């Protein structure tokens, strides 16, 4: 299993996420955890199944365990707000 993304990387991802979906700025931490884990799992599935269709990749994201915790997201939010 590969290492989870760093908290500073998550802070950057949250910054982009809030630009794309401003309604998530005030979302509960668990909603953000779920969103970031979904994106992370999809990215790992896409890397493993690089030549497959998006539909195929989506069907295989459950092969990858969630790696992002609420503590990581809370710290990423602190970093993002401090910058």
Secondary structure, 3 states (H helix, E strand, C coil): CCCCCCHHHHHHHHHHHHHHCHHHHHCCHHHHHHHHHHHHHHHHHHHHCCCCCHHHHHHCHHHCCCCCCHHHHHHHHHHHHHC
